[in-house]
Amino acid sequence: LPVCVYFLSSLSLRKLDPVICHSLYAGIENVESSIQSYINLNMHKSYQYLSMSTFYNSYQKNRPGFTKLYKEMSDRSFDDAIELIRHVTRRGGQVDFRAISQHPNSVANSKLKLEEDELHSLGIALDVEKTLTDGATHVHYEATHGRPHDPQTAHFVEEKFLGRQAESIRKVSGYVNDLSKIMNNPDPSLGVYLFDQYLEKQ
């Protein structure tokens, strides 16, 4: 990268070399497209979780625990997208917001199919969490194996996403396992109701 050099004359601050100063360094340019894809993914999954939360907040379903769970997951994915945008711009990159709206998995192009029962919705959530983890793993791989490396981005993804995603997968898979046992009963309605109350208190 060119170095910005300035010379202080007796009258004014004069630039000697007409170069553009920026904060790009290391391998951020190598991972910028991967981060853009991960931003798109988080925005889409935030919308998907929000739709699931709204579905269970209706008077027909009336599941405040599932509503709370999916609203929290929606907020988290949206906040993660904002954090990724800040990371890219802090490092001198740019985020193409047109790519978010034109992506095949974008909010505008999404056709979400909501499942009728709670167990299937948890299965969808578990798949979403694994997809988000795969996206973070891909960004981390690009940051560590690209030339040049970008250790700061690798550390950011590892600290912000990977550990938390592992815990989220463990938690949701536990919910799936518990609810599947409840649904295996001849009349699971009371068990599902109590499970929903449990989620509301978390």
N, C-alpha and C positions, 0 to 999 in steps of 0.2 A: 504494500500500500504506500502511496506517496505520503511524504511528511509535510505537514503544514508549517511553513516557516514565515515568521513575521519579523520585520525590522523596524525598530523605533527610530525615526529620524527626528531631527530637531523641531519639525513642524507638525508631523502627523504620523499615524500608524500606517505603514505602507506594506502591502503584501508583495513579496518578491516573486513567488511562484504561483500562477493562477490554478491552484488545485482546490478541489472541494473537500473541506474537512468533514469528517463523519466519525461515528463511533463503531464502525465495523472493524472487527478483529477476529482472529482465530478462524474457526470454520463455521461461523453462523450462516454464511451464504449457502453452505452445503446442506444445512438442515432446515432452511427457511421454508421450503416447499413441504417438507414433512410436518413441520409445525402448523403450517396453513391447513393441511389436511386434518390434523388433530383438532384444530380450532373448529373446522366444519363439523367434525364428528361430535364434539362436545355440544355444539349449538343444536344439532339435530337430536341428540339424545336428551337434551334438556327439554326440548319440545315434546318428545315422546313421553318422558316421565310426567310432564305437566298434563298431557292428555289423559294419561292413566290416572293421575290424581283427580282430575275433574270428573272422570267417569265414575270413580268410587265415591265422589262427593254428592252424587245425585240422590234424590229422595228414594229412587228405586233400589239403589245398591246400599246406600247409607253405611259406609264403612269408614269411619273417621280415622281409624288406625292406618289403613292402607292409603287413605288420602294424605295423611301426615307423612308417611314413609316416602311416597313417590314425590310429594312436593319438596321434601328435603333433598332428594336425589336430583330433582330438576334444578333446584337452586344451586346445588354443588356443581353440576355440570356447566351451568351458565357462568358461575364464578370462575371455574377453571378456564373457560374460554377467555374471559377477561384477563386473567393472570397470564395466559399464553400470549395474548395480544400485547400486554405490557412488556413481556419479556422480549418479544421480537422487536418492538419499537425502541426499547431501551438499548438494545444491541445494534441499532442502526438500520434494521430491516423495515419492511413495509408489509402491511396486511391488506390483501385484496378482498374487500367486502363484496365485490361482485362475484367472486368465486364461491362465497358462502351461499348466496342466493341462487347461483346457477349449478351448485353441486347436485348430483343425482339423489343424495340423501338429505337435501336441504329441507327446511321447514315448508317452503312453497311446494316442493315436489313430493312431500311425504304423504303416504296414504296409510295411516295407522289402522290396523285391525285390532280392536280391543276384544279380549277374551271375556267370556261371561263369568268364569269362576276365578276365585282368588289364587288358587294354586297355579293356574296357567299364567297369571299375571306375574307371579314371583319367578316362574321359569323364564319369562321374557326379561325380567329385571336382571336375572343371573346372566343371561346371554349378553345383555347390554353391558354389564360390568366387565365381563370377559373381553368384549370388543373394545371397550375403553382401555383396558389394561394392555391389550395387544397394540393399540395405537401408541400408548406411552412407551412401550418396549421398543417399538420401531423407531421412534424419535431418539430414544437413548442409544440404540444401536448405530443410527446414522451419526450421532454426535461423537461416539467413541471410535468408530471404524472409518469415518470419513477422513480425507486428506485435504487440508489439515484438520486435526481433531478440534472439538469444541468442548473442553472439559467443563466449562461453566454451565453450558446447556445440559450436559449429561448430569451434573450435580443437581441442577434445578429440577429436572424431571425425576431423578431418583428420590430426592428429598420431598418433592411436592406430590408426586403421583403414585410411584410404584408401591411403596409401603402401604399407603392408604388404600390403594386398589386391592391389594392382597387381603387386607382386613375386611373390605367391603364384600369381596367374593366369599370369604369365609362366613360372614354374617348372613348374607342372603341365601347361601347354600344351606345354612342351618335352618333358616326359615322354611325353605322348601322341604327339607327333611321332616321337620316338625309338623308342618301342615299336611304333608302327604300321609302321615300316620293318622291324623285327625280325619281326613277325607276318606280314609279306608273303612270307616265305620258305617253301619247301615244308615244312620241318621246323623250326619256331621254338623247340622245347623248350629247347635249350641256350642260345639267345639270351635267352629269358625268364628262365631260371635265372640267367644272368650279370647280367641287368638287375636282378633281385631282389637279388642280392649287392651291386650298386652302390648300390641304395637303402638297404640295411642299413648301409652305411659312411658315409652322408651325415649 
